[in-house]
Amino acid sequence: MAIALRGSSPLEKASALCRLSFSFLRNLSTTTSAGNAVAAAESGGGASNKPKRRKKKNFFEVAQFLPNWGIGYHMAKTHWTGVSYEITKINLYKDGRHGKAWGIAHKDGDPFSL
């Protein structure tokens, strides 16, 4: 606004107008990106406040830390009540996270057949 009050040549007025328009565009672009970042942080912040759920380990990822890969141990899923398998044999695939396992089913501590 102060530029318009000053008596100056048309070339100076044009260059001042260009500078003002460029600074306005620059401020506008940084304001909107900052506003978008704040909005994204608020909307994404709600999702990041949730506790991260751990991926459950499969049988072989649990058994690898047991002595002799868990052979002789009773293993069960967490939601099984009173049921477990006594591991008798494990055939592990090359990747070490998958394979086949054999065992004897137990219910309330006693072996039973399915």
FENGI-V791855 format. One record per residue. N is the residue number from 1. RES is the residue in one small letter. SS is DSSP state (h for helix, s for strand, l for the rest). PHI is phi in whole degrees, 0 to 359 (NA if undefined). PSI is psi in radians with two decimals (none if undefined). Layout:
((N	RES	SS	PHI	PSI) (N	RES	SS	PHI	PSI))
This chain:
((1	m	l	NA	-0.68) (2	a	h	294	-0.46) (3	i	h	292	-0.64) (4	a	h	292	-0.52) (5	l	h	284	-0.45) (6	r	l	284	2.44) (7	g	l	276	1.85) (8	s	l	218	3.02) (9	s	l	287	2.77) (10	p	h	299	-0.54) (11	l	h	294	-0.74) (12	e	h	295	-0.68) (13	k	h	296	-0.72) (14	a	h	294	-0.74) (15	s	h	292	-0.64) (16	a	h	294	-0.68) (17	l	h	296	-0.72) (18	c	h	298	-0.78) (19	r	h	299	-0.76) (20	l	h	296	-0.74) (21	s	h	292	-0.68) (22	f	h	293	-0.72) (23	s	h	292	-0.62) (24	f	h	297	-0.79) (25	l	h	296	-0.71) (26	r	h	297	-0.80) (27	n	h	295	-0.67) (28	l	h	295	-0.76) (29	s	h	291	-0.67) (30	t	h	287	-0.57) (31	t	h	292	-0.78) (32	t	h	291	-0.66) (33	s	h	290	-0.63) (34	a	h	292	-0.69) (35	g	h	296	-0.70) (36	n	h	294	-0.66) (37	a	h	294	-0.69) (38	v	h	294	-0.76) (39	a	h	296	-0.70) (40	a	h	293	-0.66) (41	a	h	294	-0.66) (42	e	h	291	-0.77) (43	s	h	286	-0.70) (44	g	h	284	-0.40) (45	g	h	295	-0.58) (46	g	h	294	-0.65) (47	a	h	286	-0.57) (48	s	h	281	-0.28) (49	n	l	284	-0.30) (50	k	l	292	2.47) (51	p	l	292	2.38) (52	k	l	289	2.36) (53	r	l	273	2.21) (54	r	l	285	2.53) (55	k	l	288	2.27) (56	k	l	288	2.51) (57	k	l	280	2.54) (58	n	l	276	3.11) (59	f	h	305	-0.80) (60	f	h	288	-0.55) (61	e	h	291	-0.47) (62	v	h	279	-0.78) (63	a	h	291	-0.44) (64	q	l	296	-0.42) (65	f	l	268	-0.11) (66	l	l	274	2.67) (67	p	h	299	2.38) (68	n	h	57	0.64) (69	w	h	55	0.51) (70	g	h	83	0.13) (71	i	l	294	2.23) (72	g	l	96	-0.20) (73	y	l	273	2.67) (74	h	s	266	2.18) (75	m	s	232	2.54) (76	a	l	208	2.79) (77	k	l	286	2.78) (78	t	l	292	-0.52) (79	h	l	271	-0.04) (80	w	l	280	2.24) (81	t	l	250	2.07) (82	g	l	78	0.07) (83	v	s	241	2.39) (84	s	s	208	2.97) (85	y	s	239	2.34) (86	e	s	268	2.05) (87	i	s	285	2.22) (88	t	s	248	-0.50) (89	k	s	206	2.51) (90	i	s	227	2.29) (91	n	s	244	1.89) (92	l	s	265	2.36) (93	y	l	282	2.98) (94	k	l	299	-0.60) (95	d	l	289	-0.31) (96	g	l	82	-0.02) (97	r	l	245	-0.09) (98	h	l	223	2.83) (99	g	s	165	-2.77) (100	k	s	236	2.60) (101	a	s	221	2.53) (102	w	s	237	2.63) (103	g	s	191	3.08) (104	i	s	253	2.22) (105	a	s	285	2.42) (106	h	s	233	2.42) (107	k	s	234	2.11) (108	d	l	55	0.62) (109	g	l	88	-0.18) (110	d	s	252	2.39) (111	p	s	297	2.50) (112	f	l	213	2.74) (113	s	l	259	2.55) (114	l	l	278	none))
